[in-house]
Amino acid sequence: MVIIIGIIAGVCTSVSMVPQLIKVIREKDVESLSPVMIGILLAGVALWVVYGIIMEEWPIILSNAFSVLVNITLLTCYFLYRGRT
């Protein structure tokens, strides 16, 4: 049961930025994004990946690795699309 709760929590937090990423990709508008917030979040989820590796906890590793990819993509979009509007 504990693993299931961890997986559900990981999925919820991992997909939380996906709607924002989809909106940014569709509209190519990043004016409302904070690159500092994305950077801090990226550092946090990357550290969770490291923690998960140390603890050998796959739900932590996989969910946060997905978050790292989403946030790297979002930060990349920020630098690609800023100043376009």
C-alpha positions in Angstrom: 0.0 0.0 0.0 2.9 2.4 0.8 4.4 1.9 -2.7 1.0 2.5 -4.3 0.6 5.8 -2.4 4.2 6.8 -3.4 3.5 6.0 -7.1 0.2 7.9 -7.1 1.9 10.9 -5.4 4.8 10.8 -7.8 2.4 10.7 -10.8 0.4 13.6 -9.5 3.5 15.8 -8.9 5.2 14.7 -12.1 2.3 15.6 -14.4 1.5 18.9 -12.6 3.7 21.0 -15.0 2.5 19.2 -18.2 -0.5 21.4 -18.8 1.8 24.5 -18.5 4.2 22.9 -20.9 1.5 22.1 -23.4 0.1 25.7 -23.2 3.6 27.2 -23.7 4.3 24.9 -26.7 0.9 25.7 -28.3 0.9 29.5 -27.7 4.7 30.1 -27.7 4.0 32.6 -25.0 6.4 32.5 -22.0 5.9 36.0 -20.6 4.0 34.7 -17.5 6.7 32.1 -16.7 9.4 32.6 -14.0 12.7 31.1 -15.1 13.9 31.4 -11.5 11.0 29.3 -10.3 11.5 26.7 -13.0 15.2 26.6 -12.1 14.6 26.1 -8.4 12.0 23.4 -9.2 14.4 21.7 -11.6 17.1 21.7 -8.9 14.7 20.3 -6.4 13.4 17.4 -8.6 17.0 16.6 -9.7 18.0 16.3 -6.1 15.0 14.0 -5.5 16.3 11.8 -8.3 19.7 11.6 -6.6 18.0 10.8 -3.3 15.9 8.1 -5.0 19.0 6.6 -6.5 20.8 6.6 -3.1 17.7 5.0 -1.5 17.0 2.7 -4.4 13.4 3.9 -4.6 12.1 3.5 -8.1 8.9 5.5 -7.6 11.0 8.5 -6.5 13.5 8.1 -9.3 11.1 7.7 -12.1 8.5 10.3 -11.2 11.2 12.9 -10.5 13.2 12.0 -13.6 10.0 12.7 -15.6 9.7 16.0 -13.8 13.3 16.9 -14.7 12.6 16.3 -18.4 9.4 18.4 -18.3 11.0 21.3 -16.5 14.1 21.2 -18.7 11.8 21.4 -21.7 9.8 24.2 -20.1 13.0 26.1 -19.4 14.3 25.6 -22.9 11.0 26.9 -24.3 11.4 29.9 -22.1 14.7 30.8 -23.6 13.5 30.0 -27.2 10.2 31.9 -27.0 11.0 34.9 -24.7 10.6 38.3 -26.4 8.4 36.9 -29.2 5.2 38.5 -28.1 
